[in-house]
Amino acid sequence: MLIVMQSHATEEQIRNVCARIESLGLKAHPIPGSLRTAIGITGNKGAVDLAVLETLPGVVECIPVSKPYKLVSRDAKEEDTILRIPAPAGDLVIGGDKIALIAGPCAVESEAQIMAVAEPLAKAGVKLFRGGAFKPRTSPYSFQGHGEAGLKILAKVRERFGMAIITEAIDNESLDLVEKYADVIQIGARNMQNFSLLKRAGRARKPVMLKRGMSATLDEFLMAAEYILSEGNYQVMLCERGVRTFADHSRNTLDLSIIPAVKQRSHLPILADPSHGTGLRRNVLPLSRAAIAAGADGLMIEVHHDPGQALSDGIQSILPGEFVQLAEEVRQIAAVLRRTVN
């Protein structure tokens, strides 16, 4: 159910409608728009008595939402959600006519390694630095990350280079630490349907990047995002990172068709991760260009100064110089689409 408020509805009227919804044992989700506020309703097991709500001051109409995902859909919010990530070097805007470039190594290996990668990326204009302190790996014998010590190294990147930090949380305990140290919380593909973790991310007060699961459908992807929004966190961006197919020429298949599909159904920004999406360094640049052309709101790229010695995913990490080339190519494609890289 969606309550559409009048364009001139007052804050008091919006609060009164939310209070009436809550009195019915339901949950109200105010969704401000450029012209008017809508209020999503969740928690209803069946039909809601529209007459109770339609007569409240400030209400234009009540609209039933047929899709299983209520808050992430275009029905709830017609215009694009635009996220603003504060960073000492300048805020990063994601969505709308802005394209974001997120870059850094797969894993935090050492302070020297992180600084060696962060310095050229900062000079290239990157405002959101990625790096994994917690690494969910297929093998229990692979490098698992340095945990809080890795988060402290990432915090030094913010201090030294002015970039915001995004890093992955793999469970509720690690999310507590990530929320403390990072600016954006990442939920990885393996945890896309870890519903308790999604609910905990929904209670966080920092933006969340949700990556698509390795075999998730579009509806499953959007329903996972719905878990986060239903807990009150509306600062969510999606990320296509490749799905498992029968193809043997790449590690995964980057599904660029999901980008326009998400934009048709949802107001949330969607980015692409061509590093995991292909798993091969030689494919990262061409698939990055294709993702921007397909309408992606940004890219998440793995960059390492010495990929041959990387402790995690060196085979798909590009060099800092290659990233500089990619950034210039993305800016040229963005200009054709009347968008800008920030």
C-alpha positions in Angstrom: 0.0 0.0 0.0 1.2 3.5 -0.8 -0.2 6.8 0.5 0.4 9.7 -1.8 0.4 13.1 0.0 -0.6 16.4 -1.5 2.3 18.5 -2.8 1.7 21.2 -0.2 1.1 18.7 2.7 2.7 19.9 5.9 5.2 18.0 8.1 2.5 17.8 10.7 0.0 16.2 8.3 2.7 13.7 7.2 3.4 12.8 10.9 -0.3 12.4 11.6 -0.7 10.0 8.7 2.3 8.0 9.9 0.9 7.9 13.4 -2.4 6.6 12.1 -0.7 3.9 10.1 1.3 2.8 13.2 -1.9 2.8 15.3 -3.2 0.1 12.9 -0.2 -2.1 13.8 1.5 -1.4 10.5 4.8 0.3 9.7 5.0 3.7 7.9 7.9 4.6 5.6 7.9 8.3 4.5 9.5 8.6 1.1 10.2 12.3 0.2 10.1 13.2 -3.5 10.9 16.2 -5.5 7.2 17.2 -5.8 5.4 15.4 -3.0 5.9 12.8 -0.2 4.7 9.3 -0.5 4.3 7.0 2.5 4.8 3.3 2.1 3.0 0.8 4.3 4.5 -2.6 5.2 3.5 -5.2 7.7 0.0 -5.7 6.4 -1.1 -9.4 6.0 -4.1 -8.5 3.9 -6.0 -5.6 2.6 -6.0 -2.2 4.4 -9.2 -0.3 4.9 -8.5 2.6 2.5 -11.4 4.7 3.9 -9.5 5.1 7.2 -6.6 6.7 5.5 -8.0 8.5 2.5 -9.9 10.9 4.6 -6.9 12.1 6.6 -5.8 15.7 5.9 -3.1 16.0 3.2 -3.8 12.7 1.6 -4.4 12.6 -2.2 -5.0 8.9 -2.7 -4.1 5.4 -1.5 -2.6 3.1 -4.1 -2.4 -0.7 -3.7 1.1 -2.0 -4.7 0.9 -5.4 -6.3 4.7 -6.1 -6.4 6.2 -8.1 -3.5 8.8 -5.4 -3.1 7.0 -2.2 -2.0 9.6 0.3 -1.0 12.2 -0.2 -3.7 9.7 0.0 -6.6 8.9 2.9 -8.9 5.4 2.8 -7.5 6.7 4.0 -4.2 9.0 6.6 -5.6 8.9 7.6 -9.3 12.1 9.7 -9.4 15.6 8.2 -9.0 17.1 7.9 -5.6 20.3 9.9 -5.4 22.8 9.1 -2.7 25.4 11.6 -1.3 28.4 10.0 0.4 30.3 12.6 2.5 34.1 12.5 2.0 36.8 14.9 3.2 38.0 15.5 -0.4 34.4 16.2 -1.6 31.1 14.5 -1.5 30.4 11.6 -3.9 27.0 11.7 -5.6 25.6 8.4 -6.9 22.6 8.3 -9.2 20.7 10.7 -11.4 23.1 12.2 -13.9 26.2 11.4 -11.8 28.4 8.4 -12.3 30.6 7.2 -9.4 34.0 5.5 -9.7 34.8 3.2 -6.7 38.3 1.6 -6.7 40.8 -0.2 -4.5 42.3 -3.6 -3.9 40.2 -6.7 -3.2 41.7 -7.1 0.3 43.6 -5.1 2.8 47.0 -6.9 3.0 49.2 -4.3 4.7 49.4 -0.6 5.3 52.2 -0.2 2.7 50.1 -2.0 0.1 47.0 0.1 0.7 48.8 3.4 0.6 50.6 2.4 -2.6 47.2 1.8 -4.3 45.4 4.7 -2.6 47.8 7.5 -3.6 47.4 7.2 -7.4 43.7 6.6 -7.1 43.3 9.8 -5.0 45.2 11.7 -7.7 42.9 10.2 -10.3 39.9 11.7 -8.5 38.5 8.6 -6.7 36.3 9.6 -3.7 35.3 6.2 -2.5 38.0 3.7 -1.8 37.3 0.0 -1.5 39.2 -2.7 0.3 38.2 -5.9 2.2 39.0 -6.3 5.9 36.8 -9.3 6.1 37.0 -11.8 3.2 34.4 -14.6 2.8 36.4 -17.1 0.7 35.5 -20.3 -1.0 38.3 -22.1 0.7 38.8 -21.9 4.5 42.6 -21.9 3.9 42.5 -18.8 1.7 43.4 -15.4 3.2 40.4 -14.2 5.3 41.4 -10.6 5.9 42.8 -8.7 8.9 39.5 -7.8 10.5 39.5 -4.7 12.7 43.2 -4.1 12.0 42.4 -3.8 8.3 39.6 -1.4 9.1 42.0 0.8 11.0 44.3 0.9 7.9 41.4 1.9 5.8 40.6 4.7 8.2 44.1 6.0 7.6 43.3 6.3 3.9 40.5 8.6 4.8 42.7 10.7 6.9 45.6 10.9 4.5 43.9 11.1 1.1 40.4 12.4 1.9 38.5 9.4 0.4 35.5 7.8 1.9 35.7 4.1 2.6 33.5 1.1 1.5 34.1 -2.3 2.9 32.2 -5.6 3.3 30.5 -6.9 6.4 30.0 -10.7 6.4 28.0 -11.1 9.6 26.3 -9.0 12.3 29.5 -8.9 14.4 31.6 -7.6 11.6 28.9 -5.1 10.5 29.2 -3.5 13.9 32.8 -2.8 13.2 32.3 -1.8 9.6 29.6 0.7 10.7 32.1 2.2 13.1 35.0 2.6 10.7 33.6 2.8 7.1 31.4 5.3 5.3 29.5 2.7 3.2 28.6 -0.8 4.2 28.9 -3.5 1.5 26.8 -6.7 1.6 28.5 -9.2 -0.7 27.0 -11.7 -3.2 27.3 -14.6 -0.8 25.2 -12.7 1.8 22.6 -11.3 -0.5 20.0 -13.6 1.1 21.4 -13.5 4.6 18.2 -12.0 5.9 19.4 -11.3 9.5 22.4 -9.4 8.1 20.1 -7.5 5.7 17.9 -6.5 8.6 20.9 -5.4 10.6 22.1 -3.3 7.7 18.6 -1.8 7.6 19.1 -0.6 11.1 22.5 1.0 10.3 22.6 4.7 9.6 25.1 4.5 6.8 24.6 3.8 3.1 24.6 0.2 2.0 25.8 -1.4 -1.3 24.0 -4.6 -1.9 25.6 -7.0 -4.4 23.6 -9.4 -6.5 23.9 -13.1 -5.5 25.7 -15.4 -7.9 22.4 -17.0 -9.2 19.8 -14.5 -8.0 16.9 -13.4 -10.2 15.9 -9.7 -10.6 13.0 -10.2 -8.2 15.2 -11.9 -5.6 17.7 -9.1 -5.9 15.1 -6.4 -5.3 13.4 -8.3 -2.5 16.8 -8.5 -0.7 17.0 -4.7 -1.0 13.5 -4.5 0.4 14.7 -6.1 3.6 17.1 -3.2 4.1 14.6 -0.5 3.3 11.9 -2.2 5.4 14.1 -1.6 8.5 14.3 2.1 7.8 17.5 2.5 5.9 16.7 4.1 2.5 20.3 4.8 1.5 20.8 1.7 -0.7 22.6 1.1 -3.9 22.6 -2.1 -5.9 25.6 -3.7 -7.7 25.7 -6.2 -10.5 28.8 -8.4 -10.0 28.3 -11.2 -12.4 26.3 -14.5 -12.2 27.2 -18.1 -12.6 26.6 -19.5 -16.1 27.8 -22.3 -18.3 30.3 -19.9 -20.0 33.9 -21.0 -19.5 35.7 -18.0 -21.1 35.3 -15.9 -17.9 34.9 -16.5 -14.2 31.4 -15.1 -14.1 29.0 -13.6 -16.7 28.4 -9.8 -16.1 24.7 -9.5 -16.7 24.4 -5.9 -18.2 20.8 -6.5 -19.1 19.8 -6.3 -15.4 20.9 -2.6 -15.4 18.0 -1.2 -17.5 15.7 -3.8 -15.9 16.4 -2.5 -12.5 16.0 1.1 -13.6 12.6 0.2 -15.0 11.3 -1.4 -11.8 13.2 0.4 -9.1 14.3 3.9 -8.1 17.5 2.7 -6.5 20.9 3.4 -8.2 22.7 0.4 -9.7 26.4 0.0 -10.2 28.5 -2.7 -11.9 31.5 -4.6 -10.7 33.3 -5.8 -13.9 36.2 -7.1 -11.8 34.2 -9.9 -10.2 31.8 -9.9 -13.2 34.5 -11.2 -15.5 37.2 -12.4 -13.2 39.9 -11.6 -15.8 42.0 -8.4 -15.9 41.8 -8.1 -19.7 38.0 -8.0 -19.6 37.6 -5.3 -17.0 38.1 -2.2 -19.2 35.8 -3.3 -22.1 33.0 -4.4 -19.7 33.4 -1.2 -17.7 32.8 0.8 -20.8 29.8 -1.4 -21.7 28.3 -1.0 -18.3 28.3 2.8 -18.4 26.8 2.7 -21.9 24.1 0.4 -20.5 23.2 3.0 -17.9 25.1 2.0 -14.8 25.3 4.6 -12.1 28.9 3.7 -11.3 31.7 1.2 -11.4 33.4 -0.8 -8.6 36.9 -1.7 -9.8 39.7 -3.7 -8.2 43.1 -2.1 -8.5 46.4 -3.4 -7.2 49.9 -2.0 -7.6 51.3 -5.5 -7.9 48.6 -8.0 -8.9 51.0 -10.9 -9.2 51.6 -10.7 -5.5 48.0 -10.0 -4.4 46.6 -12.2 -1.6 43.2 -12.1 -3.1 41.9 -11.9 -6.7 45.0 -10.6 -8.3 44.0 -12.1 -11.6 41.1 -9.7 -12.0 42.9 -6.6 -10.6 44.0 -3.8 -12.9 47.0 -1.6 -12.4 46.7 2.1 -11.3 47.7 3.3 -14.7 45.0 1.2 -16.4 42.5 2.7 -14.0 43.5 6.2 -15.1 42.9 5.2 -18.7 39.5 3.7 -17.7 38.5 6.8 -15.9 39.1 8.9 -19.0 37.2 6.5 -21.2 34.3 6.5 -18.8 34.2 10.3 -18.8 34.0 10.3 -22.6 31.1 7.8 -22.6 29.3 9.7 -19.8 29.5 12.9 -21.9 27.6 11.2 -24.7 24.9 10.2 -22.3 24.8 13.7 -20.8 26.1 12.5 -17.5 29.2 13.4 -15.5 31.8 11.4 -13.5 32.2 12.8 -10.0 
